[in-house]
Amino acid sequence: MITTTGGFSSEGLLGEESLLQFASFELGDALDLGEIAVALARQRDLQISIEVRLMDETLPEGWTVFHMALPGAKPEQPSWIARKARVVLATGHSTMFERVLAEEQGIDWYESTGLPEVTHAIHGGGLPINVTGSGLTGILIISGLPQVEDHLFGVEVITQFLARQGELA
C-alpha cells in the first residue's frame, strides 16, 4: 500500500468532490462562503488567508470576489493561494486530489502536466466549487495551515455552507 499525504486516497477525494456539489453558486454565495470561513477561523484563532473566486470567461484565473487575511497571516500566503488556484483551474480537482493521485501513480505531477511548480502548487487547500450540471463554478482557497489541515478546513467550510443551504443530507 502506498503512503499518501494525509492518508487520503484519490478515490476518496473524488467521492468528496462528488458529495460537495452545489445546486447553484453566485456572488452572494461566494461572500457567504468566505464569511463562514472567516468565522470558523476566528473562533480557532487561525492565522490564515482565505480566498473565493468565481469563474468568469473573460478572466482566465477567475474573479476574486472574497479575500481575507486574518491576524497573523503571512505575506507569502497570496502567492500560495494563486498557485493552488491555478491547479484547480487546470484540472477541475482539489489540489489535495492532484497531489495524492500523483503519489499513488508514483509520478512527478509538474513534469507529467508540464505545469511549472513556480506557478502551480499541489498542496492542500485549493478546492473546486462545482455546481451540479455545470461543473467548475468557483474555487475556495485556504492558505496558512499545514496542507492537510488547509484541505480539511476547506472541506469543513463547504460542508457547513451546504448544510445551511439544506443541500447536504
Contact map, one row per residue, 1 for C-alpha under 8 A:
1110000000000000000000000000000000000000000000000000000000000000000000000000000000000000000000000000000000000000000000000000000000000000000000000000000000000000000000000
1111000000000000000000000000000000000000000000000000000000000000000000000000000000000000000000000000001100000000000000000000000000000000000000000000000000000000000000000
1111101000000000000000000000000000000000000000000000000000000000000000000000000000000000000000000000001000000000000000000000000000000000000000000000000000000000000000000
0111111110000000000000000000000000000000000000000000000000000000000000000000000000000000000000000001001100000000000000000000000000000000000000000000000000000000000000000
0011111100000000000000000000000000000000000000000000000000000000000000000000000000000000000000000011000000000000000000000000000000000000000000000001000000000000000000000
0001111100000000000000000000000000000000000000000000000000000000000000000000000000000000000000000000000000000000000000000000000000000000000000000001000000000000000000000
0011111110000000000000000000000000000000000000000000000000000000000000000000000000000000000000000000000000000000000000000000000000000000000000000000000000000000000000000
0001111111011000000000000000000000000000000000000000000000000000000000000000000000000000000000000001000000000000000000000000000000000000000000000000000000000000000000000
0001001111111000000000000000000000000000000000000000000000000000000000000000000000000000000000001001100100000000000000000000000000000000000000000000000000000000000000000
0000000111111100000000000000000000000000000000000000000000000000000000000000000000000000000000001101100100000000000000000000000000000000000000000000000000000000000000000
0000000011111110000000000000000000000000000000000000000000000000000000000000000000000000000000000000000000000000000000000000000000000000000000000000000000000000000000000
0000000111111111000000000000000000000000000000000000000000000000000000000000000000000000000000000000000000000000000000000000000000000000000000000000000000000000000000000
0000000111111111100000000000000000000000000000000000000000000000000000000000000000000000000000011000000000000000000000000000000000000000000000000000000000000000000000000
0000000001111111110000000000000000000000000000000000000000000000000000000000000000000000000000001000000000000000000000000000000000000000000000000000000000000000000000000
0000000000111111111000000000000000000000000000000000000000000000000000000000000000000000000000000000000000000000000000000000000000000000000000000000000000000000000000000
0000000000011111111100000000000000000000000000000000000000000000000000000000000000000000000000000000000000000000000000000000000000000000000000000000000000000000000000000
0000000000001111111110000000000000000000000000000000000000000000000000000000000000000000000011000000000000000000000000000000000101000000000000000000000000000000000000000
0000000000000111111110000000000000000000000000000000000000000000000000000000000000000000000000000000000000000000000000000000000000000000000000000000000000000000000000000
0000000000000011111110000000000000000000000000000000000000000000000000000000000000000000000000000000000000000000000000000000000000000000000000000000000000000000000000000
0000000000000001111111000000000000000000000000000000000000000000000000000000000000000000000000000000000000000000000000000000000001000000000000000000000000000110010000010
0000000000000000111111100000000000000000000000000000000000000000000000000000000000000000000000000000000000000000000000000000000011110000000000000000000000000000000000000
0000000000000000000111111000000000000000000000000000000000000000000000000000000000000000000000000000000000000000000000000000000011110000000000000000000000000000010000100
0000000000000000000011111000000000000000000000000000000000000000000000000000000000000000000000000000000000000000000000000000000000110000000000000000000000000000000000100
0000000000000000000001111100000000000000000000000000000000000000000000000000000000000000000000000000000000000000000000000000000000110000000000000000000000000000000000000
0000000000000000000001111110110000000000000000000000000000000000000000000000000000000000000000000000000000000000000000000000000010100000110000000000000000000000000000000
0000000000000000000000011111110000000000000000000000010000000000000000000000000000000000000000000000000000000000000000000000000000000000000000000000000000000000000000000
0000000000000000000000001111111000000000000000000000010000000000100000000000000000000000000000000000000000000000000000000000000000000000000000000000000000000000000000000
0000000000000000000000000111111100000000000000000000000000000000000000000000000000000000000000000000000000000000000000000000000000000000000000000000000000000000000000000
0000000000000000000000001111111110000000000000000000000000000000000000000000000000000000000000000000000000000000000000000000000000000000000000000000000000000000000000000
0000000000000000000000001111111111000000000000000001110000000000110000000000000000000000000000000000000000000000000000000000000000000000000000000000000000000000000000000
0000000000000000000000000011111111100000000000000001000000000000110000000000000000000000000000000000000000000000000000000000000000000000000000000000000000000000000000000
0000000000000000000000000001111111110000000000000000000000000000000000000000000000000000000000000000000000000000000000000000000000000000000000000000000000000000100000000
0000000000000000000000000000111111111000000000000001000000000000000000000000000000000000000000000000000000000000000000000000000000000000000000000000000000001100100000000
0000000000000000000000000000011111111100000000000111000000000000011000000000000000000000000000000000000000000000000000000000000000000000000000000000000000000000000000000
0000000000000000000000000000001111111110000000000000000000000000000000000000000000000000000000000000000000000000000000000000000000000000000000000000000000000000000000000
0000000000000000000000000000000111111111000000000000000000000000000000000000000000000000000000000000000000000000000000000000000000000000000000000000000000001001100000000
0000000000000000000000000000000011111111100000000100000000000000000000000000000000000000000000000000000000000000000000000000000000000000000000000000000001001000000000000
0000000000000000000000000000000001111111110000000100000000000000000101000000000000000000000000000000000000000000000000000000000000000000000000000000000000000000000000000
0000000000000000000000000000000000111111111000000000000000000000000000000000000000000000000000000000000000000000000000000000000000000000000000000000000000000000000000000
0000000000000000000000000000000000011111111100000000000000000000000000000000000000000000000000000000000000000000000000000000000000000000000000000000000000001000000000000
0000000000000000000000000000000000001111111111110000000000000000000000000000000000000000000000000000000000000000000000000000000000000000000000000000000000000000000000000
0000000000000000000000000000000000000111111111000000000000000000000001000000000000000000000000000000000000000000000000000000000000000000000000000000000000000000000000000
0000000000000000000000000000000000000011111111000000000000000000000000000000000000000000000000000000000000000000000000000000000000000000000000000000000000000000000000000
0000000000000000000000000000000000000001111111000000000000000000000000000000000000000000000000000000000000000000000000000000000000000000000000000000000000000000000000000
0000000000000000000000000000000000000000111111100000000000000000000000000000000000000000000000000000000000000000000000000000000000000000000000000000000000000000000000000
0000000000000000000000000000000000000000111111110000000000000000000001010000000000000000000000000000000000000000000000000000000000000000000000000000000000000000000000000
0000000000000000000000000000000000000000100011111000000000000000000011111100000000000000000000000000000000000000000000000000000000000000000000011000000000000000000000000
0000000000000000000000000000000000000000100001111100000000000000000011111100100000000000000000000000000000000000000000000000000000000000000001111000000000000000000000000
0000000000000000000000000000000000000000000000111110000000000000001111001000110000000000000000000000000000000000000000000000000000000000000001110000000000000000000000000
0000000000000000000000000000000001001100000000011111000000000000011110000000000000000000000000000000000000000000000000000000000000000000000111100000000000000000000000000
0000000000000000000000000000000001000000000000001111100000000001111100000000000010000000000000000000000000000000000000000000000000000000001111000000000000000000000000000
0000000000000000000000000000011011000000000000000111110000000001111000000000000000000000000000000000000000000000000000000000000000000000011110000000000000000000000000000
0000000000000000000000000000010000000000000000000011111000000111110000000000000000000000000000000000000000000000000000000000000000000000011100000000000000000000000000000
0000000000000000000000000110010000000000000000000001111100000111100000000000000000000000000000000000000000000000000000000000000000000000111000000000000000000000000000000
0000000000000000000000000000000000000000000000000000111110101110000000000000000000000000000000000000000000000000000000000000000000000001110000000000000000000000000000000
0000000000000000000000000000000000000000000000000000011111110110000000000000000000000000000000000000000000000000000000000000000000000000000000000000000000000000000000000
0000000000000000000000000000000000000000000000000000001111110100000000000000000000000000000000000000000000000000000000000000000000000000000000000000000000000000000000000
0000000000000000000000000000000000000000000000000000000111110000000000000000000000000000000000000000000000000000000000000000000000000000000000000000000000000000000000000
0000000000000000000000000000000000000000000000000000001111111110000000000000000000000000000000000000000000000000000000000000000000000000000000000000000000000000000000000
0000000000000000000000000000000000000000000000000000000111111100000000000000000000000000000000000000000000000000000000000000000000000000000000000000000000000000000000000
0000000000000000000000000000000000000000000000000000001000111110000000000000000000001100100000000000000000000000000000000000000000000000000000000000000000000000000000000
0000000000000000000000000000000000000000000000000000111110111111000000000000000000000000000000000000000000000000000000000000000000000000010000000000000000000000000000000
0000000000000000000000000000000000000000000000000000111100101111100000000000000000000000000000000000000000000000000000000000000000000000000000000000000000000000000000000
0000000000000000000000000000000000000000000000000011110000000111111000000000000000000000000000000000000000000000000000000000000000000000000000000000000000000000000000000
0000000000000000000000000010011000000000000000000011110000000011111000000000000000000000000000000000000000000000000000000000000000000000000000000000000000000000000000000
0000000000000000000000000000011001000000000000000111100000000001111100000000000000000000000000000000000000000000000000000000000000000000000000000000000000000000000000000
0000000000000000000000000000000001000000000000001111000000000001111110000000000000000000000000000000000000000000000000000000000000000000000000000000000000000000000000000
0000000000000000000000000000000000000100000000001110000000000000011111000000000000000000000000000000000000000000000000000000000000000000000000000000000000000000000000000
0000000000000000000000000000000000000000000000111100000000000000001111101000000000000000000000000000000000000000000000000000000000000000000000000000000000000000000000000
0000000000000000000000000000000000000100010001111000000000000000000111111000000000000000000000000000000000000000000000000000000000000000000000000000000000000000000000000
0000000000000000000000000000000000000000000000110000000000000000000011111000000000000000000000000000000000000000000000000000000000000000000000000000000000000000000000000
0000000000000000000000000000000000000000000001110000000000000000000001111100000000000000000000000000000000000000000000000000000000000000000000000000000000000000000000000
0000000000000000000000000000000000000000000000111000000000000000000011111110100000000000000000000000000000000000000000000000000000000000000000010000000000000000000000000
0000000000000000000000000000000000000000000000110000000000000000000000011111100000000000000000000000000000000000000000000000000000000000000000010000000000000000000000000
0000000000000000000000000000000000000000000000000000000000000000000000001111110000000000000000000000000000000000000000000000000000000000000000000000000000000000000000000
0000000000000000000000000000000000000000000000000000000000000000000000000111111100000000000000000000000000000000000000000000000000000000000000000000000000000000000000000
0000000000000000000000000000000000000000000000011000000000000000000000001111111110000000000000000000000000000000000000000000000000000000000000110000000000000000000000000
0000000000000000000000000000000000000000000000001000000000000000000000000011111111000000000000000000000000000000000000000000000000000000000000100000000000000000000000000
0000000000000000000000000000000000000000000000000000000000000000000000000001111111100000000000000000000000000000000000000000000000000000000000000000000000000000000000000
0000000000000000000000000000000000000000000000000000000000000000000000000001111111110000000000000000000000000000000000001000000000000000000000100000000000000000000000000
0000000000000000000000000000000000000000000000000010000000000000000000000000111111111000000000000000000000000000000000000000010000000000000011100000000000000000000000000
0000000000000000000000000000000000000000000000000000000000000000000000000000011111111100000000000000000000000000000000110000000000000000000000000000000000000000000000000
0000000000000000000000000000000000000000000000000000000000000000000000000000001111111110000000000000000000000000000001111000000000000000000000000000000000000000000000000
0000000000000000000000000000000000000000000000000000000000000000000000000000000111111111000000100000000000000000000000011111110000000000000010000000000000000000000000000
0000000000000000000000000000000000000000000000000000000000001000000000000000000011111111100000000000000000000000000000010000010000000000001010000000000000000000000000000
0000000000000000000000000000000000000000000000000000000000001000000000000000000001111111110000000000000000000000000000111000000000000000000000000000000000000000000000000
0000000000000000000000000000000000000000000000000000000000000000000000000000000000111111111111100000000000000000000000011100010000000000000000000000000000000000000000000
0000000000000000000000000000000000000000000000000000000000000000000000000000000000011111111111100000000000000000000000000000011100000000001000000000000000000000000000000
0000000000000000000000000000000000000000000000000000000000001000000000000000000000001111111110000000000000000000000000000000000000000000000000000000000000000000000000000
0000000000000000000000000000000000000000000000000000000000000000000000000000000000000111111100000000000000000000000000000000000000000000000000000000000000000000000000000
0000000000000000000000000000000000000000000000000000000000000000000000000000000000000011111110000000000000000000000000000000000000000000000000000000000000000000000000000
0000000000000000000000000000000000000000000000000000000000000000000000000000000000000011111111000000000000000000000000000000000100000001000000000000000000000000000000000
0000000000000000100000000000000000000000000000000000000000000000000000000000000000000011101111101100000000000000000000000000001100000000000000000000000000000000000000000
0000000000000000100000000000000000000000000000000000000000000000000000000000000000000011000111111100000000000000000000000001111100000000000000000000000000000000000000000
0000000000000000000000000000000000000000000000000000000000000000000000000000000000010011000011111110000000000000000000001111111000000000000000000000000000000000000000000
0000000000001000000000000000000000000000000000000000000000000000000000000000000000000000000001111111000000000000000000000111110000000000000000000001001000000000000000000
0000000011001100000000000000000000000000000000000000000000000000000000000000000000000000000011111111100000000000000000000000000000000000000000000000000000000000000000000
0000000001000000000000000000000000000000000000000000000000000000000000000000000000000000000011111111110000001000000000000100000000000000000000000000000000000000000000000
0000100000000000000000000000000000000000000000000000000000000000000000000000000000000000000000111111111000001000000000000111000000000000000000000000000000000000000000000
0001100111000000000000000000000000000000000000000000000000000000000000000000000000000000000000011111111100000000000000000000000000000000000000000000000000000000000000000
0000000011000000000000000000000000000000000000000000000000000000000000000000000000000000000000001111111110000000000000000000000000000000000000000000000000000000000000000
0000000000000000000000000000000000000000000000000000000000000000000000000000000000000000000000000111111111111000000000000000000000000000000000000000000000000000000000000
0111000000000000000000000000000000000000000000000000000000000000000000000000000000000000000000000011111111100000000000000000000000000000000000000000000000000000000000000
0101000011000000000000000000000000000000000000000000000000000000000000000000000000000000000000000001111111100000000000000000000000000000000000000000000000000000000000000
0000000000000000000000000000000000000000000000000000000000000000000000000000000000000000000000000000111111100000000000000000000000000000000000000000000000000000000000000
0000000000000000000000000000000000000000000000000000000000000000000000000000000000000000000000000000011111110000000000000000000000000000000000000000000000000000000000000
0000000000000000000000000000000000000000000000000000000000000000000000000000000000000000000000000000011111111001000000000000000000000000000000000000000000000000000000000
0000000000000000000000000000000000000000000000000000000000000000000000000000000000000000000000000000010001111111000000000000000000000000000000000000000000000000000000000
0000000000000000000000000000000000000000000000000000000000000000000000000000000000000000000000000110010000111111100000000000000000000000000000000000000000000000000000000
0000000000000000000000000000000000000000000000000000000000000000000000000000000000000000000000000000000000011111111110000000000000000000000000000000000000000000000000000
0000000000000000000000000000000000000000000000000000000000000000000000000000000000000000000000000000000000011111111100000000000000000000000000000000000000000000000000000
0000000000000000000000000000000000000000000000000000000000000000000000000000000000000000000000000000000000111111110000000000000000000000000000000000000000000000000000000
0000000000000000000000000000000000000000000000000000000000000000000000000000000000000000000000000000000000001111111000000000000000000000000000000000000000000000000000000
0000000000000000000000000000000000000000000000000000000000000000000000000000000000000000000000000000000000000111111100000000000000000000000000000000000000000000000000000
0000000000000000000000000000000000000000000000000000000000000000000000000000000000000000000000000000000000000110111110110000000000000000000000000000000000000000000000000
0000000000000000000000000000000000000000000000000000000000000000000000000000000000000000000000000000000000000110011111110000000000000000000000000000000000000000000000000
0000000000000000000000000000000000000000000000000000000000000000000000000000000000000000000000000000000000000100001111111000000000000000000000000000000000000000000000000
0000000000000000000000000000000000000000000000000000000000000000000000000000000000100000000000000000000000000000000111111000000000000000000000000000000000000000000000000
0000000000000000000000000000000000000000000000000000000000000000000000000000000001100100000000000000000000000000001111111000000000000000000000000000000000000000000000000
0000000000000000000000000000000000000000000000000000000000000000000000000000000001111110000000000000000000000000001111111100000000000000000000000000000000000000000000000
0000000000000000000000000000000000000000000000000000000000000000000000000000000100110110000000100000000000000000000011111110000000000000000000000000000000000000000000000
0000000000000000000000000000000000000000000000000000000000000000000000000000000000010010000000110110000000000000000000011111000000000000000000000000000000000000000000000
0000000000000000000000000000000000000000000000000000000000000000000000000000000000010000000000110010000000000000000000001111110000000000000000000010000000000000000000000
0000000000000000000000000000000000000000000000000000000000000000000000000000000000010000000001110010000000000000000000000111110000000000000000000011111000000000000000000
0000000000000000000000000000000000000000000000000000000000000000000000000000000000010000000001110000000000000000000000000011111000000000000111100011111111000000000000000
0000000000000000000000000000000000000000000000000000000000000000000000000000000010011011000001110000000000000000000000000011111100000000001111000000001001000000000000000
0000000000000000000000000000000000000000000000000000000000000000000000000000000000000001000011100000000000000000000000000000111110000000001110000000001001100000000000000
0000000000000000100000000000000000000000000000000000000000000000000000000000000000000001000111000000000000000000000000000000011111000001111100000000000000000000000000000
0000000000000000000011001000000000000000000000000000000000000000000000000000000000000000000000000000000000000000000000000000001111100001111100000000000000000000000000000
0000000000000000100111000000000000000000000000000000000000000000000000000000000000000000000000000000000000000000000000000000000111110111110000000000000000000000000000000
0000000000000000000011111000000000000000000000000000000000000000000000000000000000000000000000000000000000000000000000000000000011111111100000000000000000000000000000000
0000000000000000000011110000000000000000000000000000000000000000000000000000000000000000000000000000000000000000000000000000000001111110000000000000000000000000000000000
0000000000000000000000000000000000000000000000000000000000000000000000000000000000000000000000000000000000000000000000000000000000111110000000000000000000000000000000000
0000000000000000000000000000000000000000000000000000000000000000000000000000000000000000000000000000000000000000000000000000000001111111100000000000000000000000000000000
0000000000000000000000000000000000000000000000000000000000000000000000000000000000000000000000000000000000000000000000000000000001111111100000000000000000000000000000000
0000000000000000000000000000000000000000000000000000001000000000000000000000000000000000000100000000000000000000000000000000000111100111111000000000000000000000000000000
0000000000000000000000001000000000000000000000000000011000000000000000000000000000000000000000000000000000000000000000000000000111100111111000000000000000000000000000000
0000000000000000000000001000000000000000000000000001111000000100000000000000000000000000000000000000000000000000000000000000000111000001111100000000000000000000000000000
0000000000000000000000000000000000000000000000000011110000000000000000000000000000001001000000000000000000000000000000000000011110000001111110000000000000000000000000000
0000000000000000000000000000000000000000000000000111100000000000000000000000000000000000000000000000000000000000000000000000111110000000011111000000000001000000000000000
0000000000000000000000000000000000000000000000000111000000000000000000000000000010011000000000000000000000000000000000000000111000000000001111100000000001000000000000000
0000000000000000000000000000000000000000000000011110000000000000000000000000000010000000000000000000000000000000000000000000110000000000000111110000011011000000000000000
0000000000000000000000000000000000000000000000011100000000000000000000000000110110000000000000000000000000000000000000000000100000000000000011111010010000000000000000000
0000000000000000000000000000000000000000000000111000000000000000000000001100100000000000000000000000000000000000000000000000000000000000000001111100010000000000000000000
0000000000000000000000000000000000000000000000110000000000000000000000000000000000000000000000000000000000000000000000000000000000000000000000111111110000000000000000000
0000000000000000000000000000000000000000000000000000000000000000000000000000000000000000000000000000000000000000000000000000000000000000000000011111110000000000000000000
0000000000000000000000000000000000000000000000000000000000000000000000000000000000000000000000000000000000000000000000000011100000000000000000101111111000000000000000000
0000110000000000000000000000000000000000000000000000000000000000000000000000000000000000000000010000000000000000000000000001100000000000000000001111111100000000000000000
0000000000000000000000000000000000000000000000000000000000000000000000000000000000000000000000000000000000000000000000000001100000000000000000001111111110000000000000000
0000000000000000000000000000000000000000000000000000000000000000000000000000000000000000000000000000000000000000000000000001100000000000000001111111111111000000000000000
0000000000000000000000000000000000000000000000000000000000000000000000000000000000000000000000010000000000000000000000000001111000000000000001000011111111100000000000000
0000000000000000000000000000000000000000000000000000000000000000000000000000000000000000000000000000000000000000000000000000100000000000000000000001111111110000000000000
0000000000000000000000000000000000000000000000000000000000000000000000000000000000000000000000000000000000000000000000000000100000000000000001000000111111111000000000000
0000000000000000000000000000000000001000000000000000000000000000000000000000000000000000000000000000000000000000000000000000111000000000000111000000011111111100000000000
0000000000000000000000000000000000000000000000000000000000000000000000000000000000000000000000000000000000000000000000000000001000000000000000000000001111111110000000000
0000000000000000000000000000000000000000000000000000000000000000000000000000000000000000000000000000000000000000000000000000000000000000000000000000000111111111000000000
0000000000000000000000000000000010011001000000000000000000000000000000000000000000000000000000000000000000000000000000000000000000000000000000000000000011111111100000000
0000000000000000000100000000000010000000000000000000000000000000000000000000000000000000000000000000000000000000000000000000000000000000000000000000000001111111110000000
0000000000000000000100000000000000000000000000000000000000000000000000000000000000000000000000000000000000000000000000000000000000000000000000000000000000111111111000010
0000000000000000000000000000000000010000000000000000000000000000000000000000000000000000000000000000000000000000000000000000000000000000000000000000000000011111111100000
0000000000000000000000000000000110010000000000000000000000000000000000000000000000000000000000000000000000000000000000000000000000000000000000000000000000001111111110000
0000000000000000000101000000000000000000000000000000000000000000000000000000000000000000000000000000000000000000000000000000000000000000000000000000000000000111111111110
0000000000000000000000000000000000000000000000000000000000000000000000000000000000000000000000000000000000000000000000000000000000000000000000000000000000000011111111111
0000000000000000000000000000000000000000000000000000000000000000000000000000000000000000000000000000000000000000000000000000000000000000000000000000000000000001111111100
0000000000000000000000000000000000000000000000000000000000000000000000000000000000000000000000000000000000000000000000000000000000000000000000000000000000000000111111110
0000000000000000000000000000000000000000000000000000000000000000000000000000000000000000000000000000000000000000000000000000000000000000000000000000000000000000011111111
0000000000000000000001100000000000000000000000000000000000000000000000000000000000000000000000000000000000000000000000000000000000000000000000000000000000000000011111111
0000000000000000000100000000000000000000000000000000000000000000000000000000000000000000000000000000000000000000000000000000000000000000000000000000000000000010011011111
0000000000000000000000000000000000000000000000000000000000000000000000000000000000000000000000000000000000000000000000000000000000000000000000000000000000000000001001111
